[in-house]
Amino acid sequence: MAKRAFYIYPASAKEMKALGQRLKDARLRRRFSMETVCARADISRPTLNKAESGDPSVAFGIYVQVLRVLGMVEDLSLIAKEDVLGRRLQDESLPQRKRALRKKTPTEESNG
């Protein structure tokens, strides 16, 4: 069975590369070798290499395991945290209250 090719937009590919670089930088700042991270995350060295290079074929769960090893798993709560467009669309679909026209009092009718 042939592997499915991943085609992503250039901007998304750039973001994936940046994420991989951030993971690599975090690993190096902690002075963890690739072997250490691989052993603790229970992944192979080629998989970690792909993740650190931003390969889109790497499963999301691998990123979660690497973040856990690096002590950064809390950062996952920041993904898609603020859904500005979604909230705007949701607000637009809410029913709008319409006010009934107010009847003028006899005093207002004589003044107007």
MOVEN-V623567 format. One line per field, one symbol per residue. phi: phi as a letter, one per 20 degrees, with the letter a starting at -180 (. if undefined). psi: psi as a letter, one per 30 degrees, with the letter a starting at -180 (. if undefined). burial: 1 if it has 9 or more other C-alpha atoms within 8 Angstrom, else 0. A space follows every 50 residues. Layout:
BEGIN
phi=???
psi=???
burial=???
END
This chain:
BEGIN
phi=.ffffddcfgfffffffffgfffffffffeleffffffffelceffffff ffenffeffgfffffffffemcfffffeflfddfffffffffeffefdef fefffgffffee
psi=kkkkkkjlleeeeeeeeeeeeeeeeeeeefhkleeeeeeefhlleeeeee effgkffkkeeeeeeeeeefggffffffkhejieeeeeeeeffkkkkkkk kkkkleeeeff.
burial=00000000000010011111111101110001000011101010101101 11111101000111111111011000000000000000000000000000 000000000000
END
